[in-house]
C-alpha cells in the first residue's frame, strides 16, 4: 500500500471516527435531551459503551495519517 493510499484511507477513517465520537459523547455533539432519549435504547447503550475505544482508534488513525503525510509531502516548515 502506498503512502498516498494510506493518507486517503486514514483520512476517511478520521472523519468516520470523529462522527462516532461526536454521536457517542454526551458532552459534545448531541444535546442533553436527545442523549437522554437515546440512552434508553439498548443499541445506543452498546454504542455509547465503546466511546473510549473510538477515541483510541481516532488517535491512532491521526498519527498514521500524519506520518504518511510527512513521508509524501515532507515537513512544511
C-alpha atoms as one frame of an Amber mdcrd trajectory, in Angstrom:
protein
   0.000   0.000   0.000   1.428   3.370  -0.978   1.625   6.309   1.437  -0.940
   8.207  -0.663  -3.405   5.351  -0.259  -2.727   5.327   3.481  -3.384   9.079
   3.642  -6.667   8.646   1.780  -7.882   5.675   3.846  -6.919   7.184   7.200
  -8.490  10.487   6.155 -11.818   8.735   5.628 -11.320   6.792   8.871 -10.670
  10.082  10.698 -13.985  11.522   9.505 -15.934   8.362  10.395 -14.281   8.032
  13.800 -14.873  11.719  14.524 -18.581  11.252  13.813 -18.669   8.173  16.060
 -17.065  10.214  18.837 -19.460  13.129  18.421 -22.579  10.955  18.406 -21.424
   8.818  21.328 -20.378  11.731  23.528 -22.788  13.306  25.964 -20.539  16.369
  26.361 -20.430  17.475  22.732 -22.331  16.796  19.574 -25.819  15.899  20.689
 -27.881  17.881  23.144 -28.823  16.564  26.571 -32.485  15.942  25.700 -31.588
  13.825  22.698 -28.952  11.950  24.688 -31.463  11.238  27.477 -33.884   9.764
  24.938 -31.261   7.734  23.076 -29.632   6.240  26.175 -32.880   4.367  26.890
 -32.300   2.146  23.846 -30.135  -0.977  24.147 -28.400  -0.386  20.802 -27.344
   3.112  21.859 -26.116   1.887  25.248 -23.905  -0.613  23.428 -22.745   2.110
  21.007 -22.119   4.527  23.902 -20.135   1.929  25.870 -17.492   1.878  23.111
 -16.860   5.654  23.279 -13.332   5.325  24.732 -12.339   2.876  22.002 -13.453
   5.357  19.330 -11.043   7.904  20.837  -8.113   5.463  20.784  -8.825   4.421
  17.193  -9.126   8.100  16.216  -5.774   8.909  17.831  -4.005   6.008  16.092
  -5.590   6.952  12.769  -4.444  10.567  13.098  -0.874   9.519  13.933  -0.716
   7.144  10.944  -2.252   9.832   8.725   0.330  12.410   9.849   3.297  10.058
   9.422   2.195   9.127   5.902   1.637  12.799   5.034   5.143  13.689   6.228
   6.556  10.864   4.092   4.765  12.072   0.979   4.819  15.846   1.367   7.649
  16.415   3.836   7.714  18.831   6.740   6.370  22.208   5.530   8.470  24.476
   7.774
